[in-house]
């Protein structure tokens, strides 16, 4: 299975967008990511914007690496059961 993670390396076409996972597609084994443009200062330093954003589930989350790992786990767990 070729499972892709939002916290793994971004492809060339995804450079400059926030990679915070917002949904999981179990059939494709891939995460949907936030996708908004990163500020110029953080584009080379991180795959995440670091801002507090309203996610599709209605919760505010800080889009950073630690929160992304937790969110991947939260999204993947119900899809696997």
N, C-alpha and C positions, 0 to 999 in steps of 0.2 A: 504494500500500500504506500502510495506516495503522498503522505500527509503533509500538508503545508501549514506553517505556523505564521501568524502575524508578527511574532517576535523574532523570527529568523530573518536572514538577509533579504532585503527587498530586491526585486528585479530592476533592471535599468529603467523600465517604463514607470515604475512606482517611486522613483527618487523624488523627494520633495513633497510627499503626501504623508499624512498621519496614518500610521499602520496599526492604530489601536483597534482590537477586534470588537465588532458590535454584533455579529451573528455568526453562526456556524452552519455550514451546509454539509450534513453527514454524508449525503450521496457523493459529493465531490471531495469530501475530506479536506475542506478548505474553509478558511475564515473570511467573512466579509469584513472589510476594514473601514474605519472612519472616512478616510479619503480626502479630508479638506487639506488645503495647501499649508505647508509648514512656513513659519516666518523665516526670512532669509538667514537670520543668525543661527537657527537650530538645524538647518537642512543637512549640514555635514556632521553635526555632533550627535544627532539622535534620529530615530525613526518615529518619534512621538513628539507631539506639540508641547506637552507639559501643561496645557491649559485645562481648566475644569469645564467639561462639556456635558450637555444633556444628551444622553444616549437614547436609542430608540425604545428601550424599556422604561423610560421615564425617570431614570436615576442620574444624578450628577456624579461624574467620575473624573478624576485627574488622569489625563492621558499621558502616562509615563510607563517606563519599562516594568516596574514592579506591579503596578495595577494591571498591566496588559497580561502578565503571566497568570495572575489570579483570575482575570476575566476569561482567558482561554480555558482554564480549568472549569469555571462555572458554566461556560457555554458548551463545552465538550461533554461533560458528565451526563446531562439529561439526554443528549443525543445518542449516547452509547447504551442507554438502558432500554 
